[in-house]
């Protein structure tokens, strides 16, 4: 059997260290949309999906999915995690009185030994815009190595959606990073003047600093929550869909998808908005899109440096390309090429790295700072 596994980069940041403490898991456990979706996926129709089955939990974290699988009647559960959260999982398994069913394995799934094939794999592998963190690679590896033919994956399908972001009359979620950028530049200009009074001139560095700050503030995603359909200037489009049971993870290393939006109202487009959904075999859907319900992934807002006004019937078309960072496969780069009608094509490039701005309304953030 060939086990799919994309090549790993030479340099790796300390990914598993991020998930070794309760601080990092708090934000995920308080995400009730996430928790209720997985609870429903495991317990709804449990006799067909979990009961009397052997289950593998990839990236178990604190062990909640493994514990639920055991309580739903699983025969055996293997809960694997490479971070120190494995110790947290062992504690949860013990206090949940399922130690006779759940075995916690502190290891990368690519290095662990599991003594039998499994009937189902459950995993919460999704990152921002679905693919950040590249954890699906590990799920696919486990799928190809241990999942029985016809076995179940929870979730079973995944979709990335893209929309045109338009601020409402009373709130612009993209404005705060522009305001911070402008504040930083104003402070720098004041600093240059102050230093000139004490015999040193840094004015020749202004262009360089402006570019650095522009890259930092305007080429990184903004994580937002609590948006509404009013923030979309047209119907969203699906830009990636795949079946978790059959997709080759190397297909997710880089992909491009054309899009064409037909604008539905007079508004100003300030950026692109991305989110994802995952589907489970029993019909449960986890939707991280715009709405009143909080989820810790939020929506990813990619602010355009030059906004543009549109009217009903206008078309915005182009291509989105998502590819992994060449130096670190856990991180991504997102590129938009777009034009309005027959206008000039524009390009916007965003890093999905260790910086991720967070608009107030999101409770926490794992990979960045509230800057």
C-alpha positions in Angstrom: 0.0 0.0 0.0 1.3 3.5 -0.9 0.9 5.9 2.0 0.5 9.5 0.9 2.8 12.0 2.6 3.9 15.3 1.1 7.6 16.2 1.5 8.5 18.0 4.7 10.6 21.2 4.7 14.2 21.4 5.9 13.2 23.9 8.6 10.4 23.3 11.0 9.0 25.7 13.6 7.9 24.2 16.9 4.4 23.4 15.9 3.7 20.8 18.5 4.8 23.1 21.3 1.8 25.3 20.5 -0.6 22.6 21.7 1.1 21.3 24.8 -0.7 23.4 27.4 -4.3 24.0 28.4 -3.9 27.7 27.3 -3.9 26.7 23.7 -6.8 24.2 24.1 -9.0 26.7 26.0 -10.0 28.6 22.8 -11.0 25.4 21.0 -12.9 23.9 23.9 -14.9 27.1 24.4 -15.9 27.0 20.7 -19.3 25.5 21.1 -20.0 25.4 17.4 -17.0 23.1 17.1 -17.8 21.0 20.1 -21.5 20.5 19.3 -20.7 19.6 15.7 -18.3 16.8 16.7 -20.5 15.6 19.6 -23.4 15.3 17.1 -21.2 13.6 14.5 -20.2 11.0 17.1 -23.4 10.4 19.0 -26.0 10.8 16.2 -26.6 7.4 14.6 -23.7 6.1 16.7 -24.6 2.5 16.1 -23.8 2.9 12.4 -20.6 5.0 12.9 -18.9 4.2 16.2 -20.5 1.5 18.3 -18.5 -1.7 18.5 -15.9 -0.1 16.1 -12.2 0.4 16.4 -11.5 4.2 16.3 -8.4 6.2 15.7 -8.2 9.8 16.9 -5.5 11.7 15.0 -4.2 14.7 17.0 -6.3 14.0 20.0 -5.3 17.1 22.0 -7.0 16.9 25.4 -8.7 13.7 24.3 -12.3 14.8 24.1 -13.1 13.1 20.8 -11.5 9.9 22.0 -13.6 10.0 25.2 -16.8 10.7 23.2 -16.0 7.8 20.9 -15.6 5.5 23.9 -18.9 6.7 25.4 -20.6 6.2 22.1 -19.8 2.5 22.3 -16.4 2.1 20.5 -14.7 -1.2 21.1 -11.2 0.3 21.2 -9.9 3.9 20.7 -6.4 4.8 19.8 -5.8 8.5 20.7 -2.5 9.9 19.1 -0.9 13.2 19.8 2.7 14.4 19.3 2.4 17.3 21.7 2.5 17.2 25.5 -1.3 17.4 25.3 -1.1 13.6 25.4 -0.7 13.9 29.1 -3.8 16.0 29.3 -5.6 13.4 27.3 -4.5 10.7 29.7 -6.0 12.6 32.5 -9.3 13.2 30.7 -9.5 9.5 29.8 -8.9 8.5 33.5 -11.5 10.9 35.0 -14.0 9.9 32.3 -13.6 6.2 33.3 -12.8 5.0 29.8 -9.2 3.8 30.4 -10.2 0.3 29.5 -11.2 1.5 26.0 -8.9 4.4 25.1 -5.2 4.1 24.7 -3.3 7.4 24.5 -0.1 7.3 22.4 2.3 10.2 22.7 3.8 10.2 19.2 3.5 11.6 15.7 1.0 9.5 13.8 3.7 8.9 11.2 5.9 7.2 13.8 3.4 5.4 16.0 2.7 1.7 16.1 -1.0 0.7 16.0 -1.6 -3.1 16.2 -4.7 -3.3 14.0 -6.7 -1.7 11.3 -9.4 0.7 12.3 -13.0 1.2 11.3 -13.1 5.0 11.7 -10.8 7.9 12.0 -11.9 11.0 13.8 -9.8 14.2 13.8 -10.2 17.9 14.3 -7.5 18.8 11.8 -8.7 22.0 10.3 -6.8 25.3 10.5 -7.5 28.8 9.3 -9.0 28.8 5.8 -9.1 25.0 6.4 -5.6 24.2 5.3 -3.3 26.2 7.5 -1.2 23.9 9.8 -1.3 21.2 7.1 -2.6 18.7 9.6 -4.6 16.8 7.0 -1.4 15.3 5.8 -1.3 13.2 9.1 -5.0 12.2 8.7 -4.3 11.0 5.2 -1.3 9.1 6.3 -3.3 7.3 9.0 -6.2 6.8 6.5 -3.9 5.1 4.0 -2.1 3.0 6.5 -4.8 1.8 9.0 -8.3 2.6 7.8 -10.2 -0.5 6.6 -11.7 -0.4 3.1 -15.1 1.4 3.4 -14.1 2.8 6.8 -15.4 6.2 8.0 -13.7 9.5 8.3 -15.1 12.2 10.6 -15.3 14.7 9.0 -15.8 13.1 5.6 -15.8 16.2 3.2 -14.4 19.7 3.3 -15.0 22.9 1.4 -13.3 26.3 1.2 -15.6 29.2 0.4 -14.8 32.7 -0.8 -16.8 35.9 -0.7 -16.4 39.7 -1.5 -16.2 41.6 1.8 -18.1 44.9 2.1 -18.3 46.8 5.3 -21.7 47.8 6.8 -22.6 51.4 7.4 -21.4 51.3 11.0 -18.5 48.9 11.0 -15.4 48.2 8.8 -13.5 45.2 10.0 -10.6 46.0 7.7 -10.1 49.6 8.9 -8.3 48.9 12.2 -5.1 47.5 10.6 -5.0 50.4 8.2 -5.4 52.7 11.2 -2.5 51.0 13.0 -0.3 51.2 9.9 -1.0 54.9 9.6 -0.4 55.4 13.3 3.0 53.7 13.1 4.0 55.8 10.2 2.9 59.0 11.9 4.9 58.1 15.0 8.0 57.3 12.8 7.8 60.7 11.1 7.7 62.4 14.5 10.7 60.3 15.5 12.6 61.4 12.4 11.9 65.0 13.3 13.0 64.5 16.9 16.2 62.8 15.9 17.1 65.5 13.4 17.1 67.9 16.3 19.8 65.8 18.0 22.0 65.6 14.9 21.1 62.3 13.2 18.9 61.9 10.1 16.8 58.8 9.5 14.6 60.2 6.8 16.3 58.0 4.2 14.9 54.9 6.0 11.3 56.0 5.7 10.5 54.2 2.5 12.0 51.0 3.8 10.1 51.1 7.0 6.9 52.0 5.2 7.3 48.8 3.1 8.0 46.7 6.1 5.0 48.0 8.0 2.8 47.6 4.9 3.8 44.0 4.6 3.1 43.4 8.2 -0.2 45.1 8.5 -1.7 44.8 5.0 -0.3 41.4 3.8 -1.6 39.3 6.6 -5.1 38.0 7.2 -7.5 39.5 9.8 -9.4 36.9 11.8 -13.0 38.2 12.3 -16.2 36.9 13.7 -19.8 37.8 14.0 -20.2 39.0 10.5 -23.5 38.8 8.7 -24.7 38.2 5.1 -24.8 42.0 4.8 -21.0 41.9 4.7 -21.1 39.9 1.5 -21.4 41.8 -1.8 -22.5 38.7 -3.7 -23.2 35.0 -3.2 -20.1 33.1 -2.0 -18.3 30.6 -4.2 -16.7 27.3 -3.5 -13.1 27.4 -4.4 -12.0 23.9 -3.1 -14.0 20.8 -2.3 -12.6 17.4 -1.5 -13.6 14.0 -0.1 -11.4 13.2 2.9 -11.5 9.5 2.0 -10.0 9.8 -1.4 -8.1 13.1 -1.8 -4.3 12.8 -2.2 -2.8 15.4 0.2 -0.2 16.4 -2.3 -3.1 17.9 -4.3 -3.6 20.4 -1.3 0.0 21.6 -1.4 -0.9 24.2 -4.0 -4.1 24.8 -5.9 -5.7 27.5 -8.0 -9.3 28.2 -8.7 -11.0 30.7 -10.9 -13.9 32.8 -9.4 -16.5 35.1 -10.8 -18.8 37.1 -8.5 -21.8 39.0 -9.7 -22.4 41.9 -7.3 -25.8 42.2 -5.8 -25.7 45.8 -4.4 -24.1 49.2 -4.4 -21.2 49.0 -2.0 -17.4 49.3 -1.6 -15.3 46.1 -1.7 -12.6 46.2 1.0 -11.2 42.7 0.6 -11.9 39.0 0.1 -13.4 36.8 2.9 -12.6 33.1 3.2 -14.0 30.4 5.5 -14.7 26.7 5.4 -17.3 24.0 6.1 -16.8 20.3 7.0 -19.4 17.6 6.5 -19.8 14.4 8.6 -21.3 11.1 7.4 -24.5 11.5 9.4 -25.4 14.9 8.0 -23.8 17.2 10.6 -22.2 20.2 9.1 -19.6 22.5 10.8 -19.9 25.9 9.1 -17.4 28.6 10.0 -18.9 31.2 7.7 -20.4 34.6 8.5 -23.1 34.5 11.2 -23.9 35.3 14.8 -22.4 32.1 16.3 -18.8 32.3 17.4 -16.2 29.9 16.1 -12.5 30.1 17.0 -11.4 29.8 13.3 -13.4 32.8 12.4 -13.4 34.1 8.8 -10.2 35.1 7.2 -10.4 38.7 5.9 -7.8 39.6 3.3 -7.8 43.5 3.1 -7.1 45.1 -0.2 -4.8 48.1 -0.2 -7.0 49.7 -2.8 -10.7 49.2 -2.3 -13.2 49.7 -5.2 -16.8 50.6 -5.5 -19.3 48.3 -7.3 -23.0 48.3 -8.4 -25.5 45.6 -8.9 -24.6 43.4 -11.9 -20.9 44.3 -11.8 -18.6 41.3 -12.2 -15.5 40.6 -10.1 -13.5 37.8 -11.6 -10.1 36.3 -11.1 -8.1 33.5 -9.5 -7.2 32.5 -6.0 -4.0 30.4 -5.5 -3.2 28.9 -2.2 0.2 27.3 -1.7 2.4 26.2 1.2 5.2 28.4 2.4 8.4 27.1 0.9 10.2 27.3 4.2 7.5 25.9 6.5 4.8 23.6 5.3 2.5 24.4 8.2 2.0 27.9 6.9 0.5 29.1 3.6 0.6 31.9 1.1 -2.7 33.1 -0.5 -2.6 35.1 -3.8 -5.6 36.8 -5.5 -5.5 38.0 -9.1 -8.7 39.9 -9.8 -10.4 42.5 -12.0 -13.7 44.4 -12.1 -15.4 44.0 -15.4 -12.8 44.8 -18.1 -10.6 46.7 -15.8 -6.9 46.2 -15.1 -6.0 43.0 -13.3 -4.8 43.5 -9.8 -2.7 41.2 -7.6 -2.9 40.9 -3.8 -0.6 38.5 -1.9 -1.0 37.5 1.7 1.1 35.5 4.1 -0.7 33.0 6.4 2.2 32.8 8.8 2.9 33.5 12.4 1.2 36.9 12.2 -2.5 36.9 12.1 -4.3 40.1 13.1 -7.4 39.6 15.3 -10.3 42.0 15.2 -12.1 42.3 18.5 -14.9 39.9 18.8 -12.7 36.8 18.5 -11.9 35.4 21.9 -8.4 34.3 21.3 -5.8 33.4 18.7 -3.2 30.6 18.6 -0.7 31.7 16.0 -0.4 35.4 16.4 -0.8 38.5 18.5 -3.6 41.0 18.9 -1.6 43.8 17.5 
